Amino acid sequence: MGEVRTLCDLYFHNVDTLKRPDMFLWKQGGQWWERSTQSAAENVEALACGLMALGIKPGEKVVLLSEDRPEWAMADFAILTAAAVTVPIYPTLNAEETAYIANNSDAAIAIVSDQDQANKLLSQRSALPSIKRIIIMDPPPEGRGDLATWEGTLEKGRAYSAENPGIHRKTAATVKPDDLATIIYTSGTTGVPKGVMLTHSNFIENCKATLEEVDAGPSDRVLVFLPLSHSLERMADYCFFWRGCSMAYAESVEKVGENLQEVRPTLMVSVPRLYEKVYARLMEQAAHASGLKKKLIHWSVKVAQEWAHATLEEGRVGAALSFKHGIADRLVYKKLREKTGGRLRLMVSGGAPLARDLGLFFFGAGLNILEGYGLSETTPVVTVNKPGAMRYGSVGKVISKVEVRTAEDGELFVRGPNVMKGYYKMPEETAEVLSDDGWFATGDIARIDEEGFVYITDRKKELIVTAGGKNVAPQPIENAFKTNKYVSQTVLIGDKRPYIAALIVPNWANVLDYAKSQGMAEKDPAVLRDHPVVMHLFAGVLERVNSRLSRYEQVKRCRILIRELTQEAGELTPTMKVKRRVINELYARDIEELYAQPKENRGA
């Protein structure tokens, strides 16, 4: 096979040259199952031909609405090799949000995982005139003749292929690098979701550049758990597929810890929230431990961060620190690595900023996190830290063939072969962010140091401007809170207000332990959050964070929230970003109480 120029070329390169018995793995009925490259390829060809038999034409759109599973990847490659366009939809979206994307994209066919996902489209059928057929992966309930089955579509495709020998590869060969491959809809944190149009070339160029920085090969096994609707996981999986890695699909986010130990992956892609939870569990373990063990865990965290700093930023580790690191490794870090399966050599982090202290801790503990940066509009990777050139706190250096620059106000602009064609059916919105000479306005505020490392400080639209005219970037301050064992989530408040305040979701397990140590028997968060003992505790949390901040950035007051912010409640996007507008609406009363308190009351 010649040069890989399209995702179709990438797919056939893998099928023809990198055969393996465990291409895909998934867990069902308490057991892990394997699907070989050949078996997967047979399904892809049958489904692609089945779509053609159903009348799909080159360039038409096909919705893909499913949780992560082998069928997701097979459906995606079937759509692409049928010369059609994949429109992925997060399976966690509600019926109205799902229907908006399906309708806006002009999709002709939808492929869904199960009856629950099918019902989202069926309940909105009158609003979806372009959808001609819904194909369901799992067998539907009896009597659901309005759905085409996965197996039935495969059978139809085999018959179509027999009547048209070689049609699959012939059709795939017609796809050009500049042809549209997918429309990925943004999560809509600031308004109506926009359909990001990405070409085959966008993905191939981004894969090539990323694989120059992140090594992967047939000896690697990847645990997939971020939604494949997420541009980062999707592009990363194309990279891993290209290099012939084995792909294991996690049962769910809740089961990731268990699946890590079962699958024992060598590579993984995540968002910072996973690493924050792993760290929080370690702090929770320390809270429950005896005095000596508690001191050991906290000491080992400090040693890991000091060792990582010395290794990465000073270039040398002294004998005393090296000795302490060796002891901490035997007593603490080794056990932590065993909980991840014991074989993880690289973890990629994206989607949101990773707190510098967390990155240093994990590196020092032998779990190397490569933080990068990008957006759906850039396919997504723009920068990445790489082994041998890492700087925690930064998002790394620019990948090959990509240019970046900052405007006078600090906004980062990107140009390169990874930049989107534009927003689907939104020429005005496209013109606002994409110049005629190819520069894309990211909406992120950044700085670039003398060595070329890029630092993202915040979203331009999320900068808080206080009543005194001071600009405050919330994300770095929110990240500072996350390293505290008593904090789970933080949202800064203060736009057009006299000072900065915060909504804080505690790590209630650790707070309950603290309350118990203070002689309190109360366990109800609704009661505890206003108790003087807990208010005093969080006043101390604020004091520790504020000690690193300029006076105008300091958090003067906080309000304790009883429960975690969730996607189900509409507070987080599917990629775990905070929807600040929604938070301001849902917690308006709490926010007003923060600013209604007497000025002299600086407590929590």
VMD Tcl script that draws the C-alpha trace (Angstrom):
set ca {
  {0.00 0.00 0.00}
  {1.19 3.54 -0.81}
  {1.30 6.63 1.36}
  {-1.38 6.98 4.04}
  {-3.31 10.12 3.06}
  {-6.85 9.40 4.32}
  {-8.42 7.57 7.25}
  {-9.46 4.93 4.71}
  {-5.77 4.41 3.85}
  {-4.98 4.22 7.58}
  {-7.67 1.59 8.09}
  {-6.56 -0.66 5.23}
  {-2.91 -0.27 6.23}
  {-3.78 -1.79 9.62}
  {-5.99 -4.52 8.16}
  {-3.41 -5.56 5.56}
  {-0.19 -5.36 7.56}
  {-0.83 -5.43 11.31}
  {-2.97 -8.49 11.95}
  {-3.44 -9.43 15.58}
  {-5.81 -11.74 17.52}
  {-6.65 -9.11 20.16}
  {-7.30 -5.99 18.10}
  {-10.30 -5.14 20.29}
  {-11.14 -6.27 23.83}
  {-14.35 -5.76 25.79}
  {-15.88 -7.13 28.97}
  {-19.24 -8.87 28.96}
  {-20.77 -11.23 31.49}
  {-17.81 -10.74 33.82}
  {-15.34 -11.93 31.15}
  {-12.99 -10.17 28.73}
  {-13.50 -11.07 25.07}
  {-11.22 -10.55 22.08}
  {-11.89 -9.69 18.45}
  {-9.16 -10.17 15.87}
  {-8.18 -7.73 13.14}
  {-9.64 -10.09 10.52}
  {-12.96 -10.48 12.35}
  {-13.25 -6.71 12.82}
  {-12.41 -6.11 9.14}
  {-15.15 -8.52 8.03}
  {-17.67 -6.57 10.10}
  {-16.45 -3.21 8.80}
  {-16.77 -4.32 5.18}
  {-20.21 -5.83 5.75}
  {-21.49 -2.70 7.53}
  {-19.99 -0.34 4.93}
  {-21.67 -2.32 2.15}
  {-24.87 -2.48 4.21}
  {-24.89 1.33 4.39}
  {-24.42 1.47 0.62}
  {-27.26 -1.01 0.15}
  {-29.44 1.27 2.29}
  {-28.69 4.08 -0.12}
  {-25.99 6.06 1.65}
  {-24.11 8.24 -0.84}
  {-20.57 9.66 -0.67}
  {-20.51 12.75 1.52}
  {-23.79 11.95 3.31}
  {-23.83 12.03 7.10}
  {-24.33 9.12 9.48}
  {-24.98 9.70 13.20}
  {-23.04 7.46 15.59}
  {-24.68 7.41 19.03}
  {-23.08 4.85 21.32}
  {-21.00 4.24 24.39}
  {-17.41 3.09 23.87}
  {-17.28 -0.45 22.49}
  {-15.67 -2.27 19.52}
  {-18.78 -1.62 17.41}
  {-18.17 2.14 17.76}
  {-14.78 1.86 16.06}
  {-16.07 -0.60 13.47}
  {-19.06 1.63 12.65}
  {-16.80 4.67 12.30}
  {-14.47 2.91 9.86}
  {-17.47 1.50 7.97}
  {-18.93 4.98 7.55}
  {-15.59 6.45 6.45}
  {-14.78 3.65 3.98}
  {-18.28 4.01 2.52}
  {-17.12 7.58 1.68}
  {-19.67 8.98 4.13}
  {-19.24 11.36 7.10}
  {-19.36 10.31 10.76}
  {-21.36 12.52 13.14}
  {-20.59 11.29 16.68}
  {-22.98 12.23 19.48}
  {-22.22 11.91 23.19}
  {-24.45 9.11 24.55}
  {-25.00 11.16 27.73}
  {-26.87 13.94 25.92}
  {-30.64 14.14 26.34}
  {-33.20 13.57 23.58}
  {-33.52 17.24 22.61}
  {-29.75 17.78 22.43}
  {-29.32 14.57 20.45}
  {-32.06 15.51 18.00}
  {-30.58 18.99 17.49}
  {-27.26 17.51 16.33}
  {-28.87 14.81 14.18}
  {-31.09 17.38 12.50}
  {-28.49 20.13 12.15}
  {-26.01 17.73 10.52}
  {-28.60 16.56 7.93}
  {-27.80 12.95 8.82}
  {-29.43 10.33 6.59}
  {-28.87 7.28 8.84}
  {-28.25 6.83 12.58}
  {-26.36 3.97 14.21}
  {-27.16 3.58 17.92}
  {-25.98 1.21 20.63}
  {-29.22 0.16 22.31}
  {-32.93 0.82 22.78}
  {-32.34 3.67 25.25}
  {-30.29 5.57 22.68}
  {-32.74 4.71 19.91}
  {-35.58 6.11 22.01}
  {-33.92 9.53 22.06}
  {-34.27 9.72 18.28}
  {-37.63 7.98 18.10}
  {-39.12 10.40 20.62}
  {-38.05 13.29 18.37}
  {-38.94 11.60 15.06}
  {-41.03 14.52 13.76}
  {-38.05 16.84 14.15}
  {-35.74 14.55 12.18}
  {-36.98 14.54 8.57}
  {-33.60 13.58 7.08}
  {-33.13 10.38 9.14}
  {-34.28 7.50 6.92}
  {-33.11 4.54 9.01}
  {-31.96 3.78 12.56}
  {-29.58 0.82 12.97}
  {-29.29 -0.65 16.48}
  {-26.21 -2.59 17.66}
  {-27.86 -4.57 20.45}
  {-30.84 -6.77 19.54}
  {-33.99 -4.64 19.98}
  {-37.03 -5.80 21.97}
  {-39.62 -7.91 20.18}
  {-41.83 -6.03 17.80}
  {-39.52 -3.07 17.14}
  {-39.81 -3.21 13.38}
  {-38.98 0.51 13.16}
  {-35.32 -0.32 13.81}
  {-32.82 -2.04 11.53}
  {-30.66 -4.55 13.42}
  {-26.85 -4.61 13.35}
  {-26.76 -8.25 12.22}
  {-29.46 -7.66 9.64}
  {-27.52 -4.74 8.18}
  {-24.32 -6.84 8.07}
  {-26.20 -9.58 6.23}
  {-27.58 -7.06 3.76}
  {-24.04 -5.76 3.25}
  {-22.60 -9.22 2.56}
  {-25.21 -9.75 -0.12}
  {-24.48 -6.33 -1.62}
  {-20.74 -7.09 -1.62}
  {-21.31 -10.44 -3.35}
  {-23.28 -8.67 -6.09}
  {-20.63 -5.93 -6.40}
  {-17.20 -7.58 -5.94}
  {-14.55 -5.21 -4.58}
  {-17.03 -2.38 -4.03}
  {-15.80 -1.66 -0.50}
  {-12.19 -0.88 -1.43}
  {-13.22 0.80 -4.68}
  {-15.48 3.20 -2.80}
  {-12.88 3.88 -0.10}
  {-10.31 4.63 -2.83}
  {-12.47 7.50 -4.10}
  {-12.05 9.40 -0.82}
  {-9.66 12.36 -1.11}
  {-7.55 13.91 1.70}
  {-9.60 17.13 1.66}
  {-12.94 15.29 1.85}
  {-14.99 15.76 5.00}
  {-14.47 12.90 7.47}
  {-16.53 14.00 10.44}
  {-18.59 16.73 12.04}
  {-17.88 16.95 15.79}
  {-20.25 19.15 17.73}
  {-18.79 21.34 20.46}
  {-20.16 20.87 23.96}
  {-21.96 24.20 23.91}
  {-20.53 25.76 27.10}
  {-21.15 29.24 25.69}
  {-24.22 28.72 23.50}
  {-25.58 26.53 20.71}
  {-23.31 23.57 19.80}
  {-21.33 24.18 16.61}
  {-20.48 21.44 14.11}
  {-16.70 21.33 13.61}
  {-15.91 20.07 10.10}
  {-12.72 17.99 10.00}
  {-11.23 16.39 6.90}
  {-9.36 13.13 6.40}
  {-6.19 15.17 5.97}
  {-6.78 17.01 9.27}
  {-6.72 13.68 11.11}
  {-3.84 12.11 9.18}
  {-1.57 15.13 9.61}
  {-2.43 15.36 13.32}
  {-1.78 11.64 13.78}
  {1.59 11.85 12.02}
  {2.73 14.81 14.11}
  {1.47 13.29 17.38}
  {3.17 9.95 16.70}
  {6.47 11.81 16.30}
  {6.13 12.78 19.97}
  {4.29 9.82 21.52}
  {5.69 6.39 20.70}
  {3.27 3.47 20.30}
  {3.45 0.03 18.71}
  {2.09 -3.53 18.52}
  {3.48 -4.36 21.97}
  {1.20 -1.74 23.53}
  {-2.26 -2.20 24.99}
  {-4.52 0.84 25.43}
  {-7.40 1.23 27.89}
  {-10.09 3.35 26.21}
  {-12.52 5.08 28.53}
  {-12.92 8.70 27.41}
  {-15.95 9.00 25.11}
  {-15.02 8.25 21.50}
  {-17.23 11.22 20.67}
  {-14.43 13.25 22.31}
  {-11.99 14.52 19.66}
  {-8.92 13.65 21.77}
  {-9.84 9.99 22.34}
  {-10.94 9.62 18.72}
  {-7.71 10.99 17.24}
  {-5.57 9.11 19.77}
  {-7.33 5.85 18.88}
  {-6.61 6.44 15.19}
  {-2.93 6.79 16.18}
  {-3.02 3.60 18.25}
  {-4.91 1.71 15.54}
  {-2.39 2.87 12.93}
  {0.48 1.53 15.04}
  {-1.28 -1.78 15.69}
  {-1.91 -1.41 19.44}
  {-4.46 -3.61 21.17}
  {-7.54 -1.60 22.23}
  {-9.44 -2.51 25.40}
  {-12.72 -0.71 26.12}
  {-13.44 0.10 29.76}
  {-16.86 -0.91 31.07}
  {-17.51 2.60 32.39}
  {-15.75 5.51 34.06}
  {-16.73 4.03 37.44}
  {-15.04 0.73 36.55}
  {-11.77 2.24 35.25}
  {-9.87 1.38 38.44}
  {-10.97 -2.25 38.25}
  {-10.39 -2.49 34.49}
  {-6.87 -1.06 34.82}
  {-5.85 -3.99 36.99}
  {-7.55 -6.51 34.68}
  {-6.29 -5.19 31.34}
  {-2.88 -3.92 32.56}
  {-2.50 -1.33 29.79}
  {0.73 0.37 28.78}
  {-0.94 3.50 27.36}
  {-3.99 5.55 28.31}
  {-5.60 8.87 27.39}
  {-7.52 10.80 30.03}
  {-8.70 14.17 31.28}
  {-7.30 15.62 34.54}
  {-10.38 14.57 36.52}
  {-9.19 10.94 36.61}
  {-5.76 11.88 37.95}
  {-7.36 14.22 40.48}
  {-9.51 11.35 41.76}
  {-6.54 8.98 42.03}
  {-4.70 11.63 44.05}
  {-7.80 12.28 46.18}
  {-8.04 8.55 46.98}
  {-4.43 8.58 48.13}
  {-5.17 11.56 50.38}
  {-8.28 9.75 51.61}
  {-6.13 6.73 52.41}
  {-3.80 9.00 54.39}
  {-6.75 10.48 56.31}
  {-7.82 7.00 57.45}
  {-4.29 5.83 58.24}
  {-2.46 5.68 61.55}
  {-0.16 8.54 62.49}
  {3.01 6.95 61.08}
  {1.43 5.80 57.80}
  {-0.27 9.17 57.34}
  {3.09 10.93 57.71}
  {4.66 8.44 55.26}
  {2.09 9.17 52.53}
  {2.37 12.94 52.88}
  {6.16 12.69 52.97}
  {6.19 10.51 49.85}
  {4.03 13.04 47.95}
  {6.50 15.80 48.81}
  {9.49 13.63 47.85}
  {7.90 12.71 44.48}
  {7.32 16.38 43.64}
  {10.83 17.40 44.70}
  {12.40 14.52 42.75}
  {10.34 15.31 39.62}
  {11.25 19.00 39.83}
  {14.94 18.17 40.21}
  {14.84 15.65 37.36}
  {12.86 17.71 34.85}
  {13.76 21.30 35.64}
  {17.14 21.22 37.36}
  {18.63 18.31 35.42}
  {20.15 16.56 38.43}
  {19.01 14.75 41.58}
  {21.18 14.89 44.69}
  {22.22 11.74 46.54}
  {20.03 12.46 49.58}
  {16.91 13.08 47.49}
  {17.65 10.01 45.38}
  {17.90 7.89 48.53}
  {14.59 9.24 49.90}
  {12.91 8.66 46.52}
  {14.08 5.02 46.52}
  {12.53 4.44 49.95}
  {9.26 6.15 48.96}
  {9.15 4.09 45.78}
  {9.35 0.79 47.66}
  {6.82 1.83 50.31}
  {4.27 3.93 48.38}
  {4.81 4.48 44.63}
  {5.13 0.81 43.74}
  {1.73 0.07 45.30}
  {0.18 2.99 43.42}
  {1.56 1.68 40.11}
  {0.24 -1.79 40.88}
  {-3.27 -0.31 41.19}
  {-2.96 0.88 37.58}
  {-1.98 -2.59 36.38}
  {1.74 -2.12 36.86}
  {2.59 -1.59 33.17}
  {1.54 2.01 32.36}
  {4.48 3.74 30.70}
  {2.68 6.79 29.31}
  {-0.56 8.58 30.09}
  {-1.83 11.47 28.00}
  {-3.83 14.27 29.59}
  {-5.93 16.83 27.75}
  {-9.28 18.57 27.69}
  {-8.54 20.80 30.70}
  {-5.49 22.05 32.63}
  {-3.64 19.59 34.86}
  {-2.46 21.07 38.16}
  {1.36 21.33 38.12}
  {1.76 19.72 41.56}
  {-0.30 16.73 40.43}
  {1.82 16.26 37.31}
  {5.01 16.41 39.34}
  {3.67 13.92 41.88}
  {2.66 11.34 39.28}
  {5.96 11.69 37.40}
  {7.85 11.26 40.65}
  {5.76 8.18 41.43}
  {6.70 6.58 38.11}
  {3.46 7.39 36.25}
  {4.42 9.65 33.38}
  {1.62 12.01 32.29}
  {2.14 13.83 28.99}
  {-0.05 16.91 29.09}
  {-1.06 18.44 25.80}
  {-3.40 21.06 24.44}
  {-5.86 21.35 21.62}
  {-9.47 21.86 20.63}
  {-11.99 20.05 18.47}
  {-11.31 22.73 15.86}
  {-7.63 21.65 15.71}
  {-8.29 17.88 15.42}
  {-7.31 18.36 18.37}
  {-3.56 18.35 19.19}
  {-1.63 21.63 18.99}
  {1.04 21.11 21.66}
  {2.25 18.25 23.81}
  {4.87 17.54 26.43}
  {7.04 14.63 25.40}
  {9.59 12.36 27.09}
  {12.84 14.30 27.27}
  {11.13 17.68 26.87}
  {8.61 18.11 29.67}
  {7.54 21.04 31.78}
  {4.62 20.46 34.14}
  {2.46 23.54 34.33}
  {2.88 23.96 30.58}
  {1.06 22.11 27.78}
  {4.31 21.37 25.99}
  {5.72 22.54 22.68}
  {4.02 22.91 19.31}
  {3.85 19.75 17.18}
  {5.39 19.68 13.69}
  {3.84 21.70 10.83}
  {1.78 23.76 13.31}
  {2.37 27.44 14.11}
  {1.17 29.43 17.13}
  {1.25 33.09 18.06}
  {-0.34 35.27 20.71}
  {-2.28 38.49 20.16}
  {-1.82 41.66 22.22}
  {-4.49 40.49 24.68}
  {-2.78 37.10 25.05}
  {-5.21 35.08 22.91}
  {-3.56 32.09 21.25}
  {-3.84 31.70 17.47}
  {-3.07 28.44 15.63}
  {-2.32 27.70 11.98}
  {-1.55 24.35 10.38}
  {-2.87 21.28 8.55}
  {-4.85 20.28 11.66}
  {-7.15 23.34 11.60}
  {-10.80 22.67 10.69}
  {-12.57 23.61 7.47}
  {-15.10 25.59 9.50}
  {-18.39 25.23 11.36}
  {-21.11 23.36 9.50}
  {-23.73 25.75 8.07}
  {-22.31 28.60 10.18}
  {-20.28 30.87 7.85}
  {-20.50 33.92 10.13}
  {-19.31 32.01 13.20}
  {-16.52 30.49 11.09}
  {-15.39 33.92 9.89}
  {-15.22 35.12 13.50}
  {-12.54 32.58 14.42}
  {-10.84 31.58 11.15}
  {-8.97 34.18 9.08}
  {-8.49 34.05 5.32}
  {-4.82 33.15 5.79}
  {-5.67 30.18 8.01}
  {-5.15 31.48 11.56}
  {-7.64 30.05 14.06}
  {-8.52 32.10 17.15}
  {-8.63 29.58 20.00}
  {-10.32 31.78 22.62}
  {-7.62 30.68 25.09}
  {-5.21 33.04 26.82}
  {-1.62 31.82 26.64}
  {2.03 32.72 27.01}
  {5.02 31.12 25.29}
  {8.35 31.01 27.10}
  {11.82 31.40 25.59}
  {12.19 27.62 25.20}
  {8.92 27.31 23.27}
  {6.79 25.81 26.04}
  {3.18 27.02 25.89}
  {1.23 27.91 29.02}
  {-2.57 28.19 28.88}
  {-3.83 30.49 31.61}
  {-7.56 30.47 30.89}
  {-10.42 30.80 28.43}
  {-10.76 34.36 27.15}
  {-14.52 34.31 27.72}
  {-14.08 32.90 31.23}
  {-11.75 35.57 32.56}
  {-13.27 37.19 35.62}
  {-13.24 41.00 35.59}
  {-13.88 42.28 39.10}
  {-15.75 45.48 39.89}
  {-12.33 47.06 40.41}
  {-11.34 46.23 36.82}
  {-8.87 43.46 37.70}
  {-8.64 40.44 35.35}
  {-8.53 37.10 37.17}
  {-7.97 33.75 35.42}
  {-10.08 31.20 37.34}
  {-8.61 27.89 36.14}
  {-5.13 28.13 37.76}
  {-6.72 29.09 41.09}
  {-9.30 26.30 40.83}
  {-6.45 23.87 40.13}
  {-4.63 25.07 43.25}
  {-7.67 24.09 45.33}
  {-7.78 20.59 43.80}
  {-4.49 19.58 45.40}
  {-6.02 20.04 48.86}
  {-7.29 16.76 50.34}
  {-10.49 18.42 51.60}
  {-11.50 19.72 48.14}
  {-13.10 17.84 45.26}
  {-14.30 20.63 42.95}
  {-14.08 24.43 42.90}
  {-15.75 27.12 40.80}
  {-14.54 30.70 41.13}
  {-17.07 33.55 41.18}
  {-16.48 37.29 40.96}
  {-17.28 38.76 37.56}
  {-18.36 42.40 38.10}
  {-18.22 41.70 41.85}
  {-16.11 43.51 44.48}
  {-13.90 40.46 45.17}
  {-13.31 36.82 44.26}
  {-15.36 34.10 45.96}
  {-15.68 30.37 45.38}
  {-18.18 27.53 45.36}
  {-16.46 24.45 46.78}
  {-17.52 20.82 46.68}
  {-15.63 19.11 49.52}
  {-14.12 15.66 49.53}
  {-16.73 14.68 52.07}
  {-14.96 11.49 53.16}
  {-11.97 13.52 54.36}
  {-14.15 16.26 55.83}
  {-16.14 13.67 57.81}
  {-12.88 12.24 59.16}
  {-11.80 15.71 60.21}
  {-15.14 16.40 61.88}
  {-14.88 13.11 63.76}
  {-11.37 14.01 64.93}
  {-12.89 17.19 66.36}
  {-15.41 15.17 68.40}
  {-18.37 15.66 66.03}
  {-20.80 12.80 65.40}
  {-22.78 14.65 62.69}
  {-22.53 13.08 59.21}
  {-25.10 15.03 57.19}
  {-23.32 17.35 54.70}
  {-26.31 19.72 54.73}
  {-25.71 20.30 58.43}
  {-21.92 20.09 58.39}
  {-21.35 22.68 55.70}
  {-22.47 25.54 57.99}
  {-20.94 24.17 61.19}
  {-18.26 26.43 62.73}
  {-15.73 23.56 62.77}
  {-16.09 22.97 59.00}
  {-16.19 26.70 58.27}
  {-12.92 27.07 60.19}
  {-11.42 24.16 58.23}
  {-12.20 25.80 54.88}
  {-11.05 29.19 56.09}
  {-7.69 27.44 56.47}
  {-7.98 25.98 52.96}
  {-8.57 29.49 51.58}
  {-5.62 30.84 53.54}
  {-3.23 28.21 52.09}
  {-4.34 28.87 48.50}
  {-4.35 32.66 48.96}
  {-0.78 32.64 50.24}
  {0.37 32.02 46.63}
  {-1.89 34.63 45.02}
  {-1.78 38.36 44.37}
  {-4.09 40.34 46.63}
  {-6.71 40.99 43.92}
  {-6.80 37.25 43.04}
  {-7.34 36.04 46.59}
  {-10.56 34.19 47.42}
  {-12.23 36.14 50.20}
  {-15.15 33.80 50.89}
  {-16.45 30.41 49.88}
  {-19.74 28.55 49.93}
  {-19.75 24.81 50.53}
  {-21.89 22.75 48.14}
  {-23.42 19.49 49.33}
  {-23.00 17.35 46.21}
  {-20.62 16.91 43.27}
  {-21.20 18.89 40.10}
  {-22.30 16.45 37.40}
  {-23.03 16.20 33.73}
  {-26.44 14.72 34.50}
  {-27.43 17.91 36.32}
  {-26.26 19.98 33.36}
  {-23.36 21.51 35.32}
  {-20.53 19.81 33.40}
  {-19.97 19.15 29.71}
  {-19.34 15.56 28.51}
  {-15.62 16.43 28.68}
  {-15.96 17.45 32.35}
  {-15.65 21.20 31.77}
  {-17.66 23.43 34.09}
  {-20.62 25.22 32.48}
  {-20.11 28.51 34.30}
  {-23.29 30.11 32.99}
  {-25.34 27.16 34.29}
  {-23.53 27.21 37.65}
  {-24.28 30.92 38.03}
  {-27.97 30.25 37.39}
  {-28.36 27.10 39.52}
  {-26.46 28.46 42.50}
  {-27.59 32.09 42.25}
  {-28.89 32.08 45.83}
  {-25.64 30.69 47.25}
  {-23.66 33.26 45.26}
  {-25.80 36.15 46.46}
  {-25.34 34.99 50.06}
  {-21.56 35.13 49.55}
  {-21.74 38.80 48.69}
  {-24.49 39.62 51.18}
  {-22.37 38.63 54.21}
  {-20.98 41.44 56.37}
  {-17.58 42.58 55.11}
  {-15.80 41.68 58.34}
  {-16.95 38.04 58.07}
  {-14.14 36.36 56.13}
  {-14.99 32.80 57.07}
  {-16.17 30.01 54.87}
}
mol new
graphics top color blue
foreach p $ca { graphics top sphere $p radius 0.5 }
foreach p [lrange $ca 0 end-1] q [lrange $ca 1 end] { graphics top cylinder $p $q radius 0.2 }
display resetview
